[in-house]
Amino acid sequence: MTNQIKKDILIECHRLNISLVGFSSVKLWEKPPENLPNKFEEWIPSEFWPQNIFPEAKTVIVIGIPVQLPIVETAPSIYYHELYKTVNSLLDSKAYEISEFLNQKGFASIYLPRDGYGDINALLKKPLAFFSHRHAAYLAGMGSFGQNNMILTPEYGPRVRFTSIFTSAEIESDKITGKDLCTKCQRCIDDCPVNAIPPLNESKKNIIPLIDKISCAQRSKRLREKYTSPCGICIKVCPVGEDRKLFSRENMNIYSSKKGFEKYRNAWKHVRSYGSKE
């Protein structure tokens, strides 16, 4: 039965044009696998575990939708701002549809919003959501953490948004490869406009650092006042992801060198000069 329901969910996700899907048992929050690609100074507190949010939960289904790289490259801009809103809305509606698909099959299920906070001011006071979709994607074998504290996927690098569905169906977890996708290039560290990402520590290369979430949220608030949030810089400069081949963006000098990339820079400048409150 569990194999069949997993197949049914994957078919439904394909119908809904969902790019990435992953599955993880809630037991992995209690006892993380030993082959995880990253290490943490502290593991997720128990109140953030899915089974302590929805006691019926046996499995977490994670879905991911990409944010298209050429649009992210215009960030901060109204263009990326609108893309971000569109992807968030799609995630919410598709996750709800999947939860109802499972409910109709007799498996108690609920969707979670892609963000667990109501307003940027609330995030400034407590820079956490009530559930981490990044860790859910991580435990579903969808990728590894980068230095920017984002999930890096083979398909899109960090340029993907996630949300989750909690279900009472017991479904086999997806395999975790244990591969760290982060190249430690430090581009996200060097290019962060508020220095929110700590420098790479050679003695702790495999340990995910805690970023300065307050500084990051403060920048988001300033950009939101101009209708150009979120920032997006640390995800656009990440070299990881097959999407770079699709959009012919494998040469990372596009972000650091003006010579030879004038047509891109002119396009970004044009987009950024419209639709925002200066």
Contacts in CASP RR format, 6 or more apart in sequence:
PFRMAT RR
TARGET T0000
AUTHOR 0000-0000-0000
METHOD contacts of the structure
MODEL  1
MTNQIKKDILIECHRLNISLVGFSSVKLWEKPPENLPNKFEEWIPSEFWP
QNIFPEAKTVIVIGIPVQLPIVETAPSIYYHELYKTVNSLLDSKAYEISE
FLNQKGFASIYLPRDGYGDINALLKKPLAFFSHRHAAYLAGMGSFGQNNM
ILTPEYGPRVRFTSIFTSAEIESDKITGKDLCTKCQRCIDDCPVNAIPPL
NESKKNIIPLIDKISCAQRSKRLREKYTSPCGICIKVCPVGEDRKLFSRE
NMNIYSSKKGFEKYRNAWKHVRSYGSKE
2 169 0 8 1.000
2 170 0 8 1.000
2 171 0 8 1.000
2 172 0 8 1.000
3 172 0 8 1.000
5 102 0 8 1.000
5 105 0 8 1.000
5 107 0 8 1.000
5 169 0 8 1.000
5 171 0 8 1.000
6 23 0 8 1.000
6 171 0 8 1.000
6 172 0 8 1.000
8 101 0 8 1.000
8 105 0 8 1.000
9 21 0 8 1.000
9 61 0 8 1.000
9 98 0 8 1.000
9 101 0 8 1.000
9 102 0 8 1.000
9 171 0 8 1.000
10 21 0 8 1.000
12 97 0 8 1.000
12 98 0 8 1.000
12 101 0 8 1.000
13 21 0 8 1.000
13 63 0 8 1.000
13 94 0 8 1.000
13 98 0 8 1.000
16 94 0 8 1.000
16 97 0 8 1.000
16 98 0 8 1.000
18 63 0 8 1.000
18 64 0 8 1.000
18 65 0 8 1.000
18 94 0 8 1.000
19 64 0 8 1.000
19 65 0 8 1.000
19 66 0 8 1.000
19 155 0 8 1.000
19 156 0 8 1.000
19 160 0 8 1.000
20 62 0 8 1.000
20 63 0 8 1.000
20 64 0 8 1.000
20 65 0 8 1.000
20 66 0 8 1.000
20 142 0 8 1.000
20 153 0 8 1.000
20 155 0 8 1.000
20 156 0 8 1.000
20 160 0 8 1.000
20 162 0 8 1.000
21 61 0 8 1.000
21 62 0 8 1.000
21 63 0 8 1.000
21 64 0 8 1.000
22 61 0 8 1.000
22 62 0 8 1.000
22 63 0 8 1.000
22 137 0 8 1.000
22 140 0 8 1.000
22 141 0 8 1.000
22 142 0 8 1.000
22 174 0 8 1.000
23 59 0 8 1.000
23 60 0 8 1.000
23 61 0 8 1.000
23 62 0 8 1.000
23 140 0 8 1.000
23 171 0 8 1.000
23 172 0 8 1.000
23 173 0 8 1.000
23 174 0 8 1.000
24 59 0 8 1.000
24 60 0 8 1.000
24 62 0 8 1.000
24 136 0 8 1.000
24 139 0 8 1.000
24 140 0 8 1.000
24 141 0 8 1.000
24 173 0 8 1.000
24 174 0 8 1.000
25 58 0 8 1.000
25 59 0 8 1.000
25 60 0 8 1.000
25 170 0 8 1.000
25 171 0 8 1.000
25 172 0 8 1.000
25 173 0 8 1.000
26 49 0 8 1.000
26 50 0 8 1.000
26 51 0 8 1.000
26 57 0 8 1.000
26 58 0 8 1.000
26 59 0 8 1.000
26 60 0 8 1.000
28 139 0 8 1.000
28 173 0 8 1.000
29 44 0 8 1.000
29 49 0 8 1.000
29 50 0 8 1.000
29 51 0 8 1.000
29 139 0 8 1.000
30 49 0 8 1.000
32 43 0 8 1.000
32 139 0 8 1.000
33 139 0 8 1.000
33 176 0 8 1.000
35 176 0 8 1.000
35 178 0 8 1.000
36 138 0 8 1.000
36 176 0 8 1.000
36 178 0 8 1.000
37 143 0 8 1.000
37 144 0 8 1.000
37 145 0 8 1.000
37 176 0 8 1.000
37 177 0 8 1.000
37 178 0 8 1.000
37 179 0 8 1.000
37 180 0 8 1.000
37 181 0 8 1.000
37 206 0 8 1.000
38 138 0 8 1.000
38 144 0 8 1.000
38 145 0 8 1.000
38 146 0 8 1.000
38 180 0 8 1.000
38 206 0 8 1.000
38 207 0 8 1.000
38 208 0 8 1.000
39 206 0 8 1.000
39 207 0 8 1.000
39 208 0 8 1.000
40 207 0 8 1.000
40 208 0 8 1.000
41 207 0 8 1.000
41 208 0 8 1.000
41 210 0 8 1.000
44 132 0 8 1.000
44 135 0 8 1.000
46 52 0 8 1.000
48 130 0 8 1.000
48 131 0 8 1.000
48 132 0 8 1.000
50 57 0 8 1.000
50 60 0 8 1.000
50 131 0 8 1.000
50 136 0 8 1.000
50 164 0 8 1.000
50 166 0 8 1.000
51 57 0 8 1.000
53 130 0 8 1.000
53 131 0 8 1.000
53 166 0 8 1.000
54 110 0 8 1.000
54 166 0 8 1.000
56 108 0 8 1.000
56 166 0 8 1.000
56 168 0 8 1.000
57 166 0 8 1.000
57 167 0 8 1.000
57 168 0 8 1.000
58 167 0 8 1.000
58 168 0 8 1.000
58 169 0 8 1.000
58 170 0 8 1.000
58 171 0 8 1.000
59 166 0 8 1.000
59 167 0 8 1.000
59 169 0 8 1.000
59 170 0 8 1.000
59 171 0 8 1.000
59 173 0 8 1.000
60 136 0 8 1.000
60 139 0 8 1.000
60 140 0 8 1.000
60 164 0 8 1.000
60 165 0 8 1.000
60 166 0 8 1.000
60 167 0 8 1.000
61 98 0 8 1.000
61 164 0 8 1.000
61 165 0 8 1.000
61 167 0 8 1.000
61 171 0 8 1.000
62 133 0 8 1.000
62 136 0 8 1.000
62 137 0 8 1.000
62 140 0 8 1.000
62 142 0 8 1.000
62 162 0 8 1.000
62 163 0 8 1.000
62 164 0 8 1.000
62 165 0 8 1.000
63 91 0 8 1.000
63 94 0 8 1.000
63 95 0 8 1.000
63 98 0 8 1.000
63 162 0 8 1.000
63 163 0 8 1.000
63 164 0 8 1.000
63 165 0 8 1.000
64 91 0 8 1.000
64 137 0 8 1.000
64 142 0 8 1.000
64 160 0 8 1.000
64 161 0 8 1.000
64 162 0 8 1.000
64 163 0 8 1.000
65 87 0 8 1.000
65 90 0 8 1.000
65 91 0 8 1.000
65 94 0 8 1.000
65 160 0 8 1.000
65 161 0 8 1.000
66 87 0 8 1.000
66 155 0 8 1.000
66 156 0 8 1.000
66 159 0 8 1.000
66 160 0 8 1.000
66 161 0 8 1.000
66 243 0 8 1.000
67 80 0 8 1.000
67 83 0 8 1.000
67 84 0 8 1.000
67 87 0 8 1.000
67 156 0 8 1.000
67 159 0 8 1.000
67 160 0 8 1.000
67 161 0 8 1.000
67 235 0 8 1.000
68 83 0 8 1.000
68 159 0 8 1.000
68 243 0 8 1.000
68 247 0 8 1.000
69 159 0 8 1.000
69 236 0 8 1.000
69 243 0 8 1.000
69 244 0 8 1.000
69 247 0 8 1.000
69 249 0 8 1.000
70 247 0 8 1.000
70 249 0 8 1.000
71 79 0 8 1.000
71 80 0 8 1.000
71 83 0 8 1.000
72 80 0 8 1.000
72 83 0 8 1.000
72 159 0 8 1.000
72 232 0 8 1.000
72 235 0 8 1.000
72 236 0 8 1.000
73 236 0 8 1.000
73 249 0 8 1.000
73 264 0 8 1.000
73 268 0 8 1.000
74 80 0 8 1.000
74 267 0 8 1.000
74 268 0 8 1.000
74 271 0 8 1.000
74 272 0 8 1.000
75 228 0 8 1.000
75 230 0 8 1.000
75 231 0 8 1.000
75 232 0 8 1.000
75 233 0 8 1.000
75 236 0 8 1.000
76 223 0 8 1.000
76 226 0 8 1.000
76 228 0 8 1.000
76 229 0 8 1.000
76 230 0 8 1.000
76 231 0 8 1.000
76 232 0 8 1.000
76 233 0 8 1.000
76 272 0 8 1.000
76 276 0 8 1.000
77 228 0 8 1.000
77 268 0 8 1.000
77 271 0 8 1.000
77 272 0 8 1.000
77 276 0 8 1.000
78 227 0 8 1.000
78 228 0 8 1.000
78 271 0 8 1.000
78 274 0 8 1.000
78 275 0 8 1.000
78 276 0 8 1.000
79 271 0 8 1.000
80 228 0 8 1.000
80 230 0 8 1.000
80 232 0 8 1.000
81 227 0 8 1.000
81 228 0 8 1.000
81 229 0 8 1.000
81 230 0 8 1.000
84 161 0 8 1.000
84 229 0 8 1.000
84 230 0 8 1.000
87 161 0 8 1.000
88 114 0 8 1.000
88 115 0 8 1.000
88 161 0 8 1.000
91 114 0 8 1.000
91 161 0 8 1.000
91 162 0 8 1.000
91 163 0 8 1.000
92 111 0 8 1.000
92 113 0 8 1.000
92 114 0 8 1.000
92 163 0 8 1.000
95 111 0 8 1.000
95 112 0 8 1.000
95 114 0 8 1.000
95 163 0 8 1.000
95 164 0 8 1.000
95 165 0 8 1.000
96 111 0 8 1.000
98 109 0 8 1.000
98 111 0 8 1.000
98 165 0 8 1.000
99 109 0 8 1.000
99 110 0 8 1.000
99 111 0 8 1.000
99 165 0 8 1.000
99 167 0 8 1.000
100 109 0 8 1.000
102 109 0 8 1.000
102 165 0 8 1.000
102 167 0 8 1.000
102 169 0 8 1.000
103 109 0 8 1.000
107 167 0 8 1.000
107 168 0 8 1.000
107 169 0 8 1.000
108 167 0 8 1.000
108 168 0 8 1.000
109 165 0 8 1.000
109 166 0 8 1.000
109 167 0 8 1.000
109 168 0 8 1.000
109 169 0 8 1.000
110 165 0 8 1.000
110 166 0 8 1.000
111 163 0 8 1.000
111 164 0 8 1.000
111 165 0 8 1.000
112 131 0 8 1.000
112 133 0 8 1.000
112 163 0 8 1.000
112 164 0 8 1.000
112 165 0 8 1.000
112 166 0 8 1.000
113 163 0 8 1.000
114 133 0 8 1.000
114 161 0 8 1.000
114 162 0 8 1.000
114 163 0 8 1.000
115 129 0 8 1.000
116 129 0 8 1.000
116 130 0 8 1.000
116 131 0 8 1.000
117 123 0 8 1.000
117 126 0 8 1.000
117 128 0 8 1.000
117 129 0 8 1.000
120 217 0 8 1.000
120 220 0 8 1.000
120 221 0 8 1.000
120 224 0 8 1.000
120 229 0 8 1.000
121 221 0 8 1.000
123 217 0 8 1.000
123 220 0 8 1.000
124 214 0 8 1.000
124 217 0 8 1.000
124 218 0 8 1.000
124 221 0 8 1.000
127 213 0 8 1.000
127 214 0 8 1.000
127 216 0 8 1.000
127 217 0 8 1.000
128 213 0 8 1.000
131 164 0 8 1.000
133 162 0 8 1.000
133 163 0 8 1.000
133 164 0 8 1.000
134 145 0 8 1.000
134 149 0 8 1.000
134 150 0 8 1.000
134 151 0 8 1.000
134 162 0 8 1.000
136 162 0 8 1.000
136 164 0 8 1.000
137 143 0 8 1.000
137 151 0 8 1.000
137 153 0 8 1.000
137 162 0 8 1.000
138 144 0 8 1.000
138 145 0 8 1.000
138 151 0 8 1.000
139 173 0 8 1.000
139 176 0 8 1.000
140 173 0 8 1.000
140 174 0 8 1.000
141 174 0 8 1.000
141 175 0 8 1.000
141 176 0 8 1.000
141 177 0 8 1.000
142 151 0 8 1.000
142 153 0 8 1.000
142 162 0 8 1.000
142 174 0 8 1.000
143 151 0 8 1.000
143 152 0 8 1.000
143 153 0 8 1.000
143 154 0 8 1.000
143 179 0 8 1.000
143 181 0 8 1.000
144 151 0 8 1.000
144 152 0 8 1.000
144 178 0 8 1.000
144 179 0 8 1.000
144 180 0 8 1.000
144 181 0 8 1.000
144 182 0 8 1.000
145 151 0 8 1.000
145 152 0 8 1.000
145 182 0 8 1.000
145 208 0 8 1.000
146 152 0 8 1.000
146 158 0 8 1.000
146 181 0 8 1.000
146 182 0 8 1.000
146 188 0 8 1.000
146 208 0 8 1.000
146 238 0 8 1.000
147 182 0 8 1.000
147 184 0 8 1.000
147 186 0 8 1.000
147 188 0 8 1.000
147 189 0 8 1.000
147 197 0 8 1.000
147 200 0 8 1.000
147 209 0 8 1.000
148 158 0 8 1.000
148 188 0 8 1.000
148 189 0 8 1.000
148 192 0 8 1.000
148 197 0 8 1.000
148 211 0 8 1.000
148 234 0 8 1.000
148 235 0 8 1.000
148 238 0 8 1.000
149 197 0 8 1.000
149 208 0 8 1.000
149 209 0 8 1.000
149 210 0 8 1.000
149 211 0 8 1.000
150 158 0 8 1.000
150 234 0 8 1.000
150 235 0 8 1.000
150 238 0 8 1.000
151 158 0 8 1.000
151 160 0 8 1.000
151 162 0 8 1.000
152 158 0 8 1.000
152 181 0 8 1.000
152 182 0 8 1.000
152 238 0 8 1.000
152 240 0 8 1.000
152 241 0 8 1.000
153 160 0 8 1.000
153 181 0 8 1.000
153 240 0 8 1.000
153 241 0 8 1.000
154 181 0 8 1.000
154 240 0 8 1.000
154 241 0 8 1.000
154 242 0 8 1.000
155 241 0 8 1.000
155 242 0 8 1.000
155 243 0 8 1.000
156 241 0 8 1.000
156 242 0 8 1.000
156 243 0 8 1.000
157 181 0 8 1.000
157 235 0 8 1.000
157 238 0 8 1.000
157 240 0 8 1.000
157 241 0 8 1.000
157 243 0 8 1.000
158 234 0 8 1.000
158 235 0 8 1.000
158 238 0 8 1.000
158 240 0 8 1.000
159 235 0 8 1.000
159 236 0 8 1.000
159 238 0 8 1.000
159 241 0 8 1.000
159 243 0 8 1.000
180 206 0 8 1.000
181 240 0 8 1.000
182 240 0 8 1.000
183 239 0 8 1.000
183 240 0 8 1.000
184 200 0 8 1.000
184 205 0 8 1.000
185 239 0 8 1.000
185 252 0 8 1.000
186 199 0 8 1.000
186 200 0 8 1.000
187 237 0 8 1.000
187 238 0 8 1.000
187 239 0 8 1.000
187 252 0 8 1.000
187 255 0 8 1.000
188 197 0 8 1.000
188 233 0 8 1.000
188 234 0 8 1.000
188 235 0 8 1.000
188 237 0 8 1.000
188 238 0 8 1.000
189 197 0 8 1.000
189 198 0 8 1.000
189 199 0 8 1.000
189 200 0 8 1.000
191 233 0 8 1.000
191 234 0 8 1.000
191 237 0 8 1.000
191 255 0 8 1.000
192 233 0 8 1.000
192 234 0 8 1.000
193 219 0 8 1.000
193 231 0 8 1.000
193 233 0 8 1.000
194 212 0 8 1.000
194 215 0 8 1.000
194 216 0 8 1.000
194 218 0 8 1.000
194 219 0 8 1.000
195 212 0 8 1.000
195 215 0 8 1.000
196 211 0 8 1.000
196 212 0 8 1.000
196 213 0 8 1.000
196 215 0 8 1.000
196 216 0 8 1.000
196 219 0 8 1.000
197 209 0 8 1.000
197 211 0 8 1.000
197 212 0 8 1.000
197 234 0 8 1.000
198 209 0 8 1.000
198 210 0 8 1.000
198 211 0 8 1.000
198 212 0 8 1.000
201 207 0 8 1.000
201 209 0 8 1.000
216 231 0 8 1.000
219 231 0 8 1.000
220 229 0 8 1.000
220 230 0 8 1.000
220 231 0 8 1.000
221 229 0 8 1.000
223 229 0 8 1.000
223 230 0 8 1.000
223 231 0 8 1.000
225 277 0 8 1.000
226 276 0 8 1.000
226 277 0 8 1.000
226 278 0 8 1.000
227 275 0 8 1.000
227 276 0 8 1.000
227 277 0 8 1.000
228 272 0 8 1.000
228 276 0 8 1.000
236 255 0 8 1.000
237 252 0 8 1.000
237 255 0 8 1.000
239 252 0 8 1.000
243 249 0 8 1.000
244 250 0 8 1.000
253 261 0 8 1.000
254 261 0 8 1.000
254 264 0 8 1.000
258 265 0 8 1.000
END
